[in-house]
Amino acid sequence: MTPSSPTRTETRIRFWRSSSISPKEYHRQKNIYFVLSILFQITFFLVAASMDLSRVFHEPVYFVVLYAALQTVLWPIRFLSGHRLERKYGLSKQTFASWSGDTLKGQVLGLAVFVAGAWLFYVALRHWPSDWWWILALAVFALSAFFSTVFPVWVLPLFYRSTPLAEPSLEERCRETLERCGLPPLPFFKLHLGQKTVRANAALAGFGPTRRVLLADTLLSGYTCEEVQMVVAHEIGHHVRKHILRSLLFEFFLCLAGFFVLFEIWPTTALNDPATFPVLMIVVTLANLLALPGYNLLSRAHEKEADRFALGIYPDGGTFKTLMEKLADQNMADPEPSRWEEFVLYSHPSKRNRLRHAENFLKSLAKSKAKA
């Protein structure tokens, strides 16, 4: 559907839920399930280490059994958090069967990544016992770049259908935004989320030849043309500032540092024993948890930079404000989370901070223009 006509008097839309439903309560429950998931994982690997299943199963069956057992243990939490809670708060349209199918597909992909990662780890460890840490970090970087490249053409279609934009007025506005950014043509696709969720979203996906801007049908059907153009400019900002590459490099150096510490403190002979693999998974789980604030800090910095890029192209504070209000309402975002929650768990700045950053940026932009 083509975005609705722009109007300055448009009232804020409350998309589907009553005003009595609290985003804070939704996020509180979501956070509880997140903590429980971490505790379940650690407990599972502690039990697996005590059972020493490596003596029962040989590689790679051992890794398959571990992964399958872990997913079985985590299934109740995934169901409560990923399906029941989403349905309760009106965010999901999926039936149990549809959700189960998507979950199964995700777990099959996760199994392939888990087994391949474990195999790669032991190959590097056994063939290059003194250099495995940096070789493995390079391999992770290469695989992450490959996954980023194939994601929109191989992985995303397993869950959501995407089609090239076929709406002349919208395409014209997207081309206009690209021209204002001084960029050559970039493919735009409509992402069909509406059959599964009411959330609105947009993303820059792919790497190199597969790079594209994805605009959800739930976004295109409820927002003004000005708001959609602001979103497009934001996604182009990610492209111009090379945020995907910067994220991959951040992940590489983080892996390099982590593998080096592991190399220094854990004897290679002990690491080489599959019996220690569950303990290694506990270390990885805790390391990922410790690294989470760093990942999210970088992601929020990228989002802030993309917001500033978009406001540099379209310096319209009113449109940006209504866009943020609509997205926060439609996606049930907590507009004012606690500082620790935002610092640790949020990959995007809260609505409060995004509006504050936008206001400060527009003020500095106006001052720069006045001086010029």
Secondary structure, 3 states (H helix, E strand, C coil): CCCECCCCCCCCCCCCCCCCCCHHHHHHHHHHHHHHHHHHHHHHHHHHHHHCHHHCCCCCHHHHHHHHHHHHHHHHHHHHHHHHHHHHCCCECCCHHHHHHHHHHHHHHHHHHHHHHHHHHHHHHHHCCCCHHHHHHHHHHHHHHHHHHHHHHHHHHHCCEEEECCCHHHHHHHHHHHHHHCCCCCCEEEEECCCCECCCCEEEECCHHHCEEEEEHHHHCCCEHHHHHHHHHHHHHHHHCCHHHHHHHHHHHHHHHHHHHHHHHCCHHHHCCHHHHHHHHHHHHHHHHHHHHHHHHHHHHHHHHHHHHHHHHCCCHHHHHHHHHHHHHHCCCCCCCCHHHHHHHCCCCCHHHHHHHHHHHHHHHHHHHHHC
